[in-house]
């Protein structure tokens, strides 16, 4: 099972109120924010590193959220996107 799929399952298990498309979008945004790029082969230590970074970023963003409204999701998505743009600039 790849990093992206495992992190989608993690998001789905830790947040309620999101549909599959939202879970996929949120997972991809966080993975991009932590610098993840998929490869055919990754060592176990690399996989663990990205999973830990993902979970840390997820916890930082969602420490007070357990359920999401569409508006909460929109605001958080925009915040992640803006942080990602600032990091790339």
N, C-alpha and C positions, 0 to 999 in steps of 0.2 A: 504494500500500500504506500503510495507516494505522500510526500509532505503536504501537498495541496489538499488531497482527499482527507488526510488525518486531521488537518486544521479545520476543514469544513465540518467534520464530525464534532470537533471540539467546540466550534462556535454554536452549532445546532444544540449541543448538549448544555451549553452554558447560558444561552439566551433564548427566550421564548418571544413569540410575536413576529418573527420574521419568516417570510416564505423562502422557498429554495433559491430563487433568483437573488434575493437580498443576502442570504447566507453566502452564496457564491461571490457576489460583488464585494461584500465586506471582507471576506477571506482574502480575495485577490488584492484589495486595497492595503490591507495590513501586511501581506506578504511583500508587496511592492515597497511599502514604507520601510521595511526592515532590510531591503536589499536582496530579497530572494529572487533567483532566476533558475528556472528548472533546467536540469541536465539529465542525461541518460543514466549516468552513474554518479552516485554521491556516497561518500563513506558514512558509516554510522555516526561518527563524531560530527560530521557536517550536518546530517539530518537532525541530530540532537541539538546542535547549536541553533539551527533555524527554528526548531520547535520551541526551544526555550525562549528565544528572542520574540517569537510570535506570542507566546503565552504572557510574557512580561508586558509587551505592548498592549495586548488585549486587556490585561488586568489594569494597566494604567488608564486606559480609555473607559472601561466599563466597570470600574470599582463600585459605582453606586447604581448601576443598571442591572436588573435581572429580566425585565420585560421591556420591549421596545415598541413605541408607537411609530407610525410612519414618519412623523415630524422629528422625533428623537433620532431616528435612523438617518434622515436627511441631514440634520445638523452635524452629527458625528461623522458622516461620510465626507461632508464638505471640510470639516476640520482636518481629517486625515489627508485629504487631497491637498489642502493648502500647506500642511507640514511637509508633505512629500515634495511639492514644488520648491519650497524654500530650501530643502536639503540638497536638491539637484542644482540649484542656482549657484 
